[in-house]
Amino acid sequence: MITTVSTAFERELLKFISERKAEIVSNMAGGLAIKTIEEYREAVGKIAAFNEVISMCDEVSATINKTM
Protein backbone atom coordinates (compact mmCIF):
# COMPACT_ATOMS: atom_id res chain seq x y z
CA MET A 1 0.00 0.00 0.00
CA ILE A 2 2.77 2.45 0.92
CA THR A 3 4.60 1.85 -2.34
CA THR A 4 1.40 2.50 -4.30
CA VAL A 5 0.73 5.72 -2.40
CA SER A 6 4.37 6.83 -2.79
CA THR A 7 4.30 6.12 -6.51
CA ALA A 8 1.02 7.97 -6.94
CA PHE A 9 2.37 10.91 -4.93
CA GLU A 10 5.54 11.06 -7.03
CA ARG A 11 3.56 10.88 -10.26
CA GLU A 12 1.17 13.65 -9.22
CA LEU A 13 3.96 15.85 -7.86
CA LEU A 14 5.94 15.53 -11.11
CA LYS A 15 2.78 16.31 -13.07
CA PHE A 16 2.17 19.49 -11.06
CA ILE A 17 5.81 20.55 -11.39
CA SER A 18 5.78 19.97 -15.15
CA GLU A 19 2.53 21.91 -15.55
CA ARG A 20 3.83 24.83 -13.49
CA LYS A 21 7.09 24.87 -15.44
CA ALA A 22 5.18 24.84 -18.73
CA GLU A 23 3.04 27.75 -17.50
CA ILE A 24 6.14 29.82 -16.68
CA VAL A 25 7.75 28.97 -20.03
CA SER A 26 4.55 29.93 -21.84
CA ASN A 27 4.34 33.23 -19.96
CA MET A 28 7.95 33.99 -20.80
CA ALA A 29 7.51 33.11 -24.47
CA GLY A 30 4.40 35.27 -24.70
CA GLY A 31 5.92 38.14 -22.75
CA LEU A 32 3.28 37.85 -20.02
CA ALA A 33 4.13 38.78 -16.44
CA ILE A 34 7.75 39.56 -17.34
CA LYS A 35 8.29 43.30 -17.16
CA THR A 36 11.79 43.62 -15.70
CA ILE A 37 15.07 41.77 -15.94
CA GLU A 38 14.63 40.74 -12.30
CA GLU A 39 11.31 39.04 -13.12
CA TYR A 40 12.99 37.32 -16.08
CA ARG A 41 15.82 36.07 -13.87
CA GLU A 42 13.34 34.84 -11.27
CA ALA A 43 11.36 32.93 -13.90
CA VAL A 44 14.52 31.38 -15.35
CA GLY A 45 15.60 30.43 -11.82
CA LYS A 46 12.27 28.75 -11.15
CA ILE A 47 12.52 26.76 -14.38
CA ALA A 48 16.04 25.66 -13.45
CA ALA A 49 14.86 24.68 -9.97
CA PHE A 50 11.94 22.67 -11.38
CA ASN A 51 14.33 20.89 -13.77
CA GLU A 52 16.61 20.06 -10.83
CA VAL A 53 13.72 18.66 -8.77
CA ILE A 54 12.58 16.52 -11.71
CA SER A 55 16.13 15.25 -12.16
CA MET A 56 16.42 14.46 -8.46
CA CYS A 57 13.12 12.57 -8.50
CA ASP A 58 14.37 10.50 -11.43
CA GLU A 59 17.63 9.73 -9.58
CA VAL A 60 15.80 8.72 -6.43
CA SER A 61 13.40 6.54 -8.40
CA ALA A 62 16.31 4.83 -10.19
CA THR A 63 18.10 4.24 -6.88
CA ILE A 64 15.01 2.75 -5.27
CA ASN A 65 14.36 0.51 -8.28
CA LYS A 66 17.94 -0.82 -8.08
CA THR A 67 17.52 -1.81 -4.44
CA MET A 68 14.18 -3.55 -4.88
C-alpha positions in Angstrom: 0.0 0.0 0.0 2.8 2.5 0.9 4.6 1.8 -2.3 1.4 2.5 -4.3 0.7 5.7 -2.4 4.4 6.8 -2.8 4.3 6.1 -6.5 1.0 8.0 -6.9 2.4 10.9 -4.9 5.5 11.1 -7.0 3.6 10.9 -10.3 1.2 13.7 -9.2 4.0 15.8 -7.9 5.9 15.5 -11.1 2.8 16.3 -13.1 2.2 19.5 -11.1 5.8 20.6 -11.4 5.8 20.0 -15.1 2.5 21.9 -15.5 3.8 24.8 -13.5 7.1 24.9 -15.4 5.2 24.8 -18.7 3.0 27.7 -17.5 6.1 29.8 -16.7 7.7 29.0 -20.0 4.6 29.9 -21.8 4.3 33.2 -20.0 7.9 34.0 -20.8 7.5 33.1 -24.5 4.4 35.3 -24.7 5.9 38.1 -22.7 3.3 37.9 -20.0 4.1 38.8 -16.4 7.7 39.6 -17.3 8.3 43.3 -17.2 11.8 43.6 -15.7 15.1 41.8 -15.9 14.6 40.7 -12.3 11.3 39.0 -13.1 13.0 37.3 -16.1 15.8 36.1 -13.9 13.3 34.8 -11.3 11.4 32.9 -13.9 14.5 31.4 -15.3 15.6 30.4 -11.8 12.3 28.7 -11.2 12.5 26.8 -14.4 16.0 25.7 -13.4 14.9 24.7 -10.0 11.9 22.7 -11.4 14.3 20.9 -13.8 16.6 20.1 -10.8 13.7 18.7 -8.8 12.6 16.5 -11.7 16.1 15.2 -12.2 16.4 14.5 -8.5 13.1 12.6 -8.5 14.4 10.5 -11.4 17.6 9.7 -9.6 15.8 8.7 -6.4 13.4 6.5 -8.4 16.3 4.8 -10.2 18.1 4.2 -6.9 15.0 2.7 -5.3 14.4 0.5 -8.3 17.9 -0.8 -8.1 17.5 -1.8 -4.4 14.2 -3.6 -4.9 
